[in-house]
Amino acid sequence: MIRFSNLSLKNKIFFSTLGVILMISAVIALLARGILVSSLTSELELRGVAIAHSIAERGGGYILDKKYPELLSLVFDEATLGERQHLITYIFVLSKDEEVLCHTFTTPFPENLDKVNPVAEGGYKSVRLIDFGKSSAYDIAVPIKEGLYRIGTVHVGLSKVHIDKLVTTLRITFLGFISFVVVIIFLISHRLAKYITSPIAKLTQVSDELSRGNFDISLDMLSSDSGWDASECPVYHNTDFPCWHFDQAMFKNDRDLTSTQDSQQCRNCHFYIKRAGDEVVQLADSFRNMVWSIKLYRRRLRESEEKYKSMFDSGPDPILVISCVDFRILDVNPRVSELYGYSRDELIGAEFLLLGPESNVECIKAFEEYGGPSGCIYYPKILHHKKGGSAVYVNMHACPITYKSSPSMIVAIADITEIIEKDAQLVQAAKMKSLGEMSAGVAHEVNQPLNAIKMGSEFLALMAEHGRDVPAHQLSEVANEVSTQVDRAAEIINALRAFGRMADFKVDKIDINAPLRSVLTLVTRQFELKNIIFEVDLTEGLPHIVAQDNRLQQVFFNLVNNARDAISEKREKSGLNTEEHIKISTYGKDREVCVRVSDSGVGITEEVRNKIFEPFFSTKEVGYGMGLGLAITYGIVRDYKGRVDIESDVGKGATFVISFPVASSEA
Amino acid sequence: MSKILVIDDEKATLSMFKMLLSVYGHEVLTAENGEVGIELFAAEKPDLVMTDIKMPGMDGLQVLGKIKAMSPDAEVIVITGHGDMELAIKALNLDATDFLNKPVKREDLEKALQLSAERKAFVTDKQDEVQIDIEGDIAVINVMGSLTSKSDVSLNNVFDKAFSSGCHDLILVFQEKSSINGGGMDTLVESIEKARDHKCKVHIAGLSDNFQSVFESMGISSMASMSETEDEARSKVQAS
């Protein structure tokens, strides 16, 4: 069977047709031989029997009369009549007593011939093949009867040679005919097989071409005789042309059926109409349509590839492709070289950690986990290094993709160094503005120790002028007080200086209470003068957080200022200068360190709450406050991976809870 | 020897005040906040109250208001931050005797103490508060006592006298013992405006530095010329 299945289709058709015809021929031949030869033989026998009966009928009288010469001539007449001479080898007549009365042999009567084929008593005839000498014959013996009595026997010998000759002729004729038929069928089936299989062979050839990527030749070959011209299809020149045939598959997927009406269909579609014809023609047309479709999709794919390739190359932001197997760089666009200063050759194959030895570890960790992340991960404001080590701040998006059939990530980078610098300048400007706002209060604050010092020195001067001795306890009191007050003034100046200093980007592990205390040093008294009392409850020994002291001061300063403004607003509305409180507490909770600042001010309405962190949003009158305080607060808190939660009851005050993650111990 | 109550939220300031004022021979009472101060005032009836303006809780102005409500003739000196003129004017409007700038200078303190002592004497003497001398084109008004809201009648009288004399220049001389409070200042401003209507130039002389700066911040100096002494004012008149 395997050998058979390996045959080409053409041979299969050819051989199977041929085989069937040969089998039919053989059956016909066998049937013909059986029927023809046996009926010919029996017909000849019947003729022999008829001759024998004729002789027996007419010769009976001669036997009774014993007119043997007449009998002999009768016998001869019968034997030589017409064509019978070829058929009949001999005729002889036996008497009742088995004596040869006459015979047609020209040679002496063969011995024992008269004895070989006796007719049984009461038998009608007897046929037997007898062999005499060189030849053999069918001996037909018929009894001669006179009434009920048997008076003799006629033997007619039919020539076997003659019969065989007739049979042979018949056979040859028949075989010849069958052979002729077989030859005709052979030719026909050969042509037929070839006719059926040649288009398939052509399709196979075309398929081979297609698999080698030669689409142009294939279309020409397929369309050679159908009046088909690829360039007549509008889609050929414009692959964005929304052809229903062409885009059918796509539309079915993501749109409902009615929307397919949107896409066009040429009135006389040149390509997707099949010619009338047999299955092979239909197959060829289907095949051609398929090739046409594939070709157009390849064009689309190529165009899309070119589009995305050009986007990759000419996009304004650096993009890298990183293998998730060993976290080496697989591909980069030219912007990467521009930003980092490495050449493309240096980058490809280099480790991803090269660009950010500290900051990329987290990203790699995220992708190392089994299956990786399900979507993009965003890393804002992280530190990368250029060639030569200079720092650059970037926002980084890392998305999982499959690149050359292995898990990878595509990393899009935005250089935000300039933004960060601007941001820092903005923060600094806001801080300076805050300092300006504070100046009156701070001046008052510094004036207090100065006043004490001044009065102390005036006292000493007065005593000196009057020539009086200063009692020792008063002298030491003045000296102590002066020293204490100088320290106090110095502390205020230090706090001011620390607050006013431009923050750099370095982060430390710090105790969240430290910046809070610095801010409280500056503002507590001023707030108290406005009848706003701080209730401070700081938890000692909190885990450290990763942040920067100076920038957190800015955060807390903005928060307490906001609380103060909320209280002032409430007082303006009510017209009462009641004692108000700002409660500040720090505590740890679930691997987080939180600062809670609540005031008893006007509170925040729901609509304001949604906008509260927007830059330049302010509920204050135009000219009071830039609306940057909370935006800056939010930005700084987010930089340290923190979170700002707001709880508020309108009219009863607002609470800001700022939470930072606890610094990991190994970092 | 007088009894002085000092109210300030700064302990250091209080102890220094105590030492310094003791040298001048005063008895000093101290209070760390307004409430305690008012209680002490009610209990001890001090001759003079010195109060800081900026204090948590009840501030100096409230203290001043309460004390004036309890005893309108009480002498109250307020202590302000340096250059905080707005608060000083507010305090003067509430009938404060004087104000002291922080850091407190000895001379200022002495002057203020003196002023309050003189004022007290003045009130008891019931002297004429203002006098007028017509010297041809020049009218000279001498302010001897305290100018308060109560002195508007006499002030109006002397100004009317001056206008009726048809003088061109008006010299307002504050004598050493004189003082002026918020109510007096309002009357003075009205009179000076009237003088402008009469095409009469006003010259003010003899004011202490403190009051000069108060007049300046109230805009009086733009309506009248300010001089240190009477002679200076006269020479200005002759020059014009």
Interface residues (C-beta under 8 A of the other chain):
Chain A: A443 H444 N447 Q448 P449 L450 N451 A452 I453 K454 M455 G456 E458 F459 A461 L462 M463 H466 R468 Q474 E477 V478 E481 T484 Q485 R525 E528 L529 N531 I533 E579
Chain B: E10 A12 T13 S15 M16 F17 M19 L20 V23 K54 M55 P56 G57 D59 G81 H82 K102 P103 V104 K105 R106 L109
